[in-house]
Each structure stands twice: as structure tokens, then as C-alpha cells.
Amino acid sequence: MDARWFQTIIIGLILANAFLLGLETSPWFLAEHGEVIHALDAAVLWVFVVELSLRIYGHRAGFFRDPWSWFDLIVVAIALLPSTGPFAVMRVLRILRVLRLLSVIPSLRHVVTGLFRAMPGMASISFLVALLLYVAAVMSTNLFRETAPQHFGDVFASLFTLFQIMTGDNWGEIARGVMGEQPLAWVFFVTFILASTFIALNLFIAVAVEALEHDGGDRSAEVRRGHDPDRDQDAVLAELRALRAEVAELRARAGSSVSKEAS
């Protein structure tokens, strides 16, 4: 179950399943080969079920102590829900099976772990961005309500418009429309873009990169000390298999000696 060749097969099945789910979005292909696609999709799903069952049997309670195991279990369980009646929307969620790549590829696991480590810092920055948006929305509503009511008619419209501007989506046209009647409006728009896009949003990137570097640095240090986690896990599993084989051999010898003495 934890062997590299087995994990490679699972990765291949996940990618194949993602390809099949993509083919299902083509009405023509689905009409021509729908039965084959559904059969293959069901076969891959049951392979995942068998794989999870083997992992639960092999790891026992340890399976449920691993957050990534819970992630795999939930993703596969969602795919097993019926796709008719009130659960019809669950059919769309089958594509979540592709996210199992996050749990079976170690490098992706490290990236996700680093992002989770960055969550506290991101939460603070998110509050800062929300505060900035709200202050700017109230100001822009008071300043530009009469000039551009379609964009700044009330605080909710202003929030959406400013979020659009923050993402860089067509903000020049919005700004020029307002500047046609209020030439000094550029001061507000330039200040908002500098504060939101070039400062606040870049803070997200800085926090995420710092967390990833910290996680990568810890892993590199372990590798330099000769403690590669993946390699150590494989070594421990190999030793356990060898110990099991030795114990089985000793039991066989003890059984044969007892039978000889009895005879």
C-alpha cells in the first residue's frame, strides 16, 4: 500500500479519472461512448474504495490519525453518494477525486502544509484588506454617487466595483468615466490601487512564500541530516516486513520441532 509502485498506479488512475470526467463534459463524446466512460469511471472509483479499505486494514487506528487519510476518505465517500434525486448536485463534486493528488504526491503535500501554516498571517491580512475595502467603499460612494451611480450608487455597489478594480479588471474604463466629470478622481483610484494591489495583495504572497520556505527548509535540514521522511518511512516498512518474515520462520521452526518431539 505504501510502496512507490503502488502509489504510482494510484496517481495514474487519478489522472485517468480526471481525463474521463473531462470527456463527460462533451455532449457528443458522451452520446457516442457514454456507457464506456461510466463503466470506466465506476471501475476507477471501486479501485479507490479497495485501496482505502486496504489502508484502513493495514494501518488500523493510525489511518484515522492522519488528516490526509481523512481527506481521501471524504473525497471518495462523496463520489459514492447517489447522483439522482436530492443528491444530484453531488455528481458535480466527483471531480474532487482529482484533489487526491494532493495526498499521494509528497511535494504537493508539503505545499499545502506550508499554506496551512500561513493561514494565521493570511487571516490578519484578509482583515486588513476587508477594512481597506470598506473604508474606500464609503468614501467612493460619497464622492462618486452622482457621477457614476451604476458603479458607486451605494456601499454594496462600491464594494463590488472596488473589488473589480483591485483585481485589475477594466479599472481604467471605470476611472476614466468618473474622471470625465471629476478630473481629480485619479487621486482616489491611484491611491486605492497602490494600497490594495501593490501592498495588501503582495503581503499574501510574502506570507505564503515565507511559510513554504520555512517548510522546505525544515525538510531540507532533515534530508541533510540523513533523515528524509519518505525514505525513512520506506526503510521502517522494509524492516517491519523483514521482522515479520523472521518471526514467521521462527514459528515454523518451533512448530516443526514440537511435532518431532511429539512423534
N, C-alpha and C positions, 0 to 999 in steps of 0.2 A: 504493500500500500504506500509506503514512503520511499520506495525505490525510484530512482531517477527515470528509469524507462517507463514505469507505470505513470508517473506524473507527466511525462512527455505525451503518452497516449491520451491522458485526460485533457491536456492542453489542446491537442489536435482535435478531440471531439468537441470541445467548447468552440473552437474556431469554425469547425464544420457546422455545428448547430447554429452559430451566428449567420453563416452563409445561407443556410436553409431558411432561417427566419427572414432574411432579406429577400430571398426568392418569393416568399409568400406575399410580399407586397406588390408583386407583378400580377395583375389580373389574368393576363394571357398565359403566363407560365403556370399559374395556379389552376387555370381551367384545363391545361394540357397535361400537367403532371401532378395535380393536387394530391392524389392518393399516395403516390410515391413519396412526396415531400412529407405528408402527415405520418406515413409509416416510419420513415427515417427519423423524424422528429421524436416520435414516441419511443423508438428504439434507443436513441441517444439519451432520452430522459430516464429510461429504466436502467441504462448503464450507470447514470449518475446516482440513481437510487441504490443500486447494488454497491457502488463504490462507497457511498456514505454508510451503508449497513456494515460493510467490512471494516470501515474505520471505527465505527461505534463498537463493533465486536473486538477489534484489536486494541483500542485504547481504553475501553470501558469508561470509567468516570472521567478520565483525563480528556476525553473528547469534549465533554461539556464544560471543561475549564478553559478551553481555548476559544477566544472570541471569534477567530476566523472559522472555526468549525461551526459555530452558531450561525455565522453569516452564510456559509454553504448550505446549512440545513434549512434556513429560512428561504433562500432563493429557490432551492429545489422543491420545498413544500408549496410555495406559491405556484410553481409550474404544475403541481399535481391537482390544484383546485379545478373543479369543473368550469368549462368555458361557456356555459349556457345559463340562461336564467339570470338571477341577480349577480352571478359571478362572471358574467360575460366580459366585464371590463378587465378581469384577471388575465384574459387571453393576451392583452397588450403587454402585460408585465412579464410574459415569458422571455422577452429579450433581456431581462435581468440576469438570465443564466450566463450571459456573456461576462458579467461582472465577476464570475467565479475566477477569471484570470487574475484578479487582484489577490486571491488567496493562494493560488497554486504557483505563481511566479514570485520568487523571493524578492527580486528588485522592486516589483510593484508594491509588495507588502511594506517594504522599507519607506517608499514614497508616501503611502497612505499613513503609516505610523508617524512620519515626520509632520504631515499635515495636521494630524490629530494633536500632536504636541504643540502646534502653532495656534490651536483654537483659542486659548485664553487671550493671547495677544491680538488675534483677529477680532475677538468679541469687543475688545476695547476700541479698536479702530473702527469697527462697524458702528458702535455708538457714536463715535466722533463724526463719521460720515453722515449718519442719520440726523445728528444735531445740526451739522452744516447745511444739509438739505432743507431742514425745517426753517432755519433762520433765513436762508436765501429765498425760500418759497414765500414766506411772509413779506419780505422786502420786495420781491419781484411782483407780487400781487398788488401791493400798494403803489408801486412805481409804474407798472405797465398794464394795469387792468383795462384802462380806457384805450390804450394804443393797440393791444393785441389780446382781446378777450378770449379768442379761441385757444390761446396758449397760457394766458395768465388771468383768466376770468375769476378764479377762486383759488384757494390754497391747494386744493387737490389737483386741479389742472396744472398749477405751477409746479407741484411736486413731480408730476409725470414729465412735464416739459424739461425741468432741470435735470431729472434722471436721464432723459434723452440727450440733453446737452453734455452731461457728464460722460456718457459713453461715446461722444463724438459723432452722433448720428444727426447729420443735417443741421448742426447748430449754426452754421454760417448763415443759412437762409433765414432762420428764426431771428438771429441777431440783426441782420440787415433789414428785415421787415420792421423791427422796432426802431432801429436807428433812422429809418426814413422819416419818422416824426420826432424822435428824441435822439439827436446826434450824439449826445454824451452817454447813451446807453451802453456803448462799448466798454466803458469803465467797469460796469457791473459784470458783463459777460466775461471779460478777460480775467477779472479778479476771481470770479467763481470757477472758471476753468483751471486757473493756476492752483487754487486752493483744493479743488476736488480731484481733478485728473492727475496733475503733476506732483501732488503732495500726498493726499489721502490714499488714493488708489495704489500709488507706488509703495506706500507703507505696507499694504497687504503682501506685495511681492517680497519686500525686505524681510518681513516676519517669516513668511513661508520658506524663503531661501535659507535663512538662519537656522530654522528648525531642521531642514533637510541636511544642511551641512553638519549640524550637531549630531544627527542620527547617523549620517555617513561617517563622521569622524569616530564615533564610538565603535562602529562596525570595523573600520579600517584598523583601529587600535587593537581590536580583538584578533584580527587577521594577522597583524604584525607580531602579536604575542603567540601566534600559533593556535589561536582559538577561534577558527572560523566556525560560526554556529551551525551552518549547514553541514560542513564536513564533519564536525564533532558529532552531530546527530547521526549521520551515516555510520560513523565509527562505533558509536554506542549500540546502534541496532545490529551491526555486524557482530560485535562482542556478545550481545544477548543471544543471537542465533547460534553462535559457537557454543555458548554455555548450555543452551537447550540441547544441542546435539550431544555434548559430552554427558549431560545428565541422563539423556535417553540411553546412551551407550552403557553407562554405569548401571542403570536399572536393568538393561537387558542382560548384562553380565551377572548381576546379582540374582536375577531370576533363573538363569541357566545353572548357576552354582547350587542354588537351593533345590532345583529339580534333580540334579545329580546326587546330592546328599540324600534326598528322599528316596531315590531309587536304590 
